[in-house]
Amino acid sequence: MNTRSLEDYARLLKLDETQKEAATALMDGYIAAHKTATEEIEGKFEEMQQKAMENRDWQKMGNDASKLMVEYQDKTRKLEEDV
């Protein structure tokens, strides 16, 4: 979803200005929360990479990365459900 598609849906559904503002606020909140979740996972991945380089334990990093991806998917899925 982006601003353009939101405008298209607003026209299709004949939303009034208040409804469009509410939908825009929901979309903006979702985008901000998704961005935060993505930045968090990127930071965690960087930490994992540093530890793996120091410890040379790439298998542990792979296992931890898999868990982290599941956590990220769960978090972003919840964000989508809450919208």
Number of C-alpha atoms within 10 A of each C-alpha: 7 11 11 9 10 15 15 12 13 17 12 9 9 11 14 10 10 9 12 17 12 11 17 17 12 14 17 14 14 17 15 12 15 18 12 12 16 15 12 12 16 12 11 15 17 11 13 18 18 13 15 16 12 9 11 12 12 14 10 14 20 14 10 14 17 12 12 15 13 11 13 17 13 12 16 18 12 11 16 11 8 9 10
